[in-house]
Amino acid sequence: MATWSLLSNHGRALLCLAQDPDLRLRDLAARVGITERRAFDLVNDLTEAGYVIKEKDGRRNTYHVQEHLPLPDGPNDRTLGDILAALI
């Protein structure tokens, strides 16, 4: 049987950050099942796309998921928050 996932790693990272905005990249990587470097890349992708705002707090980061934004590849009448609320 083939292995597959319902959500992409970007989607899984967004879901994790929405649930825990103070999540460390190391912990994000462990939850998603990827390397810490890949978690860094995912968060950078999401930040550059405007779906996550990264706020520096000393040595830690806090992540703010922009739930009001439309889905990147879905119908324009749905927001990221609509999907996250259904999944959380």
RODO-2510 file (C-alpha; in nm, 4 decimals, decimal comma):
residues 88
     n   res          X          Y          Z
     1     m     0,0000     0,0000     0,0000
     2     a     0,1316     0,3467    -0,0910
     3     t     0,2045     0,6006     0,1827
     4     w     0,0293     0,9357     0,1495
     5     s    -0,0739     1,2346     0,3581
     6     l    -0,3916     1,4402     0,3626
     7     l    -0,2034     1,7682     0,4057
     8     s     0,1210     1,8941     0,2572
     9     n     0,4061     1,9718     0,4932
    10     h     0,3270     2,3425     0,4488
    11     g    -0,0307     2,2778     0,5581
    12     r     0,0783     2,0655     0,8520
    13     a     0,3239     2,3362     0,9614
    14     l     0,0499     2,6010     0,9420
    15     l    -0,1787     2,3839     1,1499
    16     c     0,0915     2,3320     1,4148
    17     l     0,1727     2,7044     1,4301
    18     a    -0,1958     2,7952     1,4574
    19     q    -0,2284     2,5586     1,7533
    20     d     0,0956     2,6676     1,9218
    21     p     0,2321     3,0074     1,8092
    22     d     0,5374     2,9756     2,0373
    23     l     0,6437     2,6418     1,8891
    24     r     1,0193     2,6007     1,8406
    25     l     1,1387     2,4891     1,4965
    26     r     1,2834     2,1766     1,6550
    27     d     0,9410     2,0848     1,7922
    28     l     0,7666     2,1762     1,4662
    29     a     1,0042     1,9461     1,2804
    30     a     0,9321     1,6607     1,5202
    31     r     0,5540     1,7039     1,4889
    32     v     0,5590     1,7194     1,1098
    33     g     0,8212     1,4447     1,0771
    34     i     1,0827     1,6490     0,8921
    35     t     1,4289     1,7863     0,9614
    36     e     1,4785     2,1086     1,1517
    37     r     1,6297     2,2646     0,8381
    38     r     1,3188     2,1716     0,6364
    39     a     1,0983     2,3225     0,9105
    40     f     1,3011     2,6443     0,8807
    41     d     1,2453     2,6432     0,5034
    42     l     0,8698     2,5825     0,5422
    43     v     0,8307     2,8683     0,7898
    44     n     1,0296     3,0965     0,5586
    45     d     0,8064     2,9981     0,2639
    46     l     0,4937     3,0699     0,4689
    47     t     0,6385     3,3999     0,5927
    48     e     0,7361     3,5138     0,2431
    49     a     0,3876     3,4254     0,1159
    50     g     0,2352     3,6375     0,3950
    51     y     0,0534     3,3528     0,5703
    52     v     0,2730     3,3725     0,8816
    53     i     0,4203     3,6734     1,0564
    54     k     0,7293     3,5964     1,2621
    55     e     0,7813     3,8092     1,5728
    56     k     1,1157     3,7957     1,7509
    57     d     1,0941     3,7707     2,1304
    58     g     1,4493     3,7556     2,2661
    59     r     1,5960     3,4303     2,1363
    60     r     1,2520     3,2857     2,0600
    61     n     1,0014     3,3519     1,7851
    62     t     0,6256     3,3816     1,8034
    63     y     0,4335     3,3008     1,4871
    64     h     0,1080     3,4695     1,3909
    65     v    -0,0929     3,2801     1,1296
    66     q    -0,2883     3,5208     0,9111
    67     e    -0,6199     3,3388     0,9213
    68     h    -0,8079     3,6139     0,7367
    69     l    -0,6200     3,5509     0,4109
    70     p    -0,7769     3,3502     0,1279
    71     l    -0,6533     3,0013     0,0537
    72     p    -0,3615     3,0030    -0,1909
    73     d    -0,5182     2,7470    -0,4237
    74     g    -0,8816     2,7292    -0,3238
    75     p    -1,2041     2,9187    -0,3747
    76     n    -1,1815     3,2877    -0,2912
    77     d    -1,4774     3,2711    -0,0539
    78     r    -1,2826     3,0529     0,1942
    79     t    -1,0129     3,1785     0,4265
    80     l    -0,7217     3,0010     0,5824
    81     g    -0,9000     3,0384     0,9161
    82     d    -1,2026     2,8475     0,7839
    83     i    -0,9866     2,5468     0,7031
    84     l    -0,7800     2,5657     1,0219
    85     a    -1,0960     2,5846     1,2336
    86     a    -1,2292     2,2711     1,0671
    87     l    -0,9030     2,0843     1,1281
    88     i    -0,8315     2,1992     1,4837
***
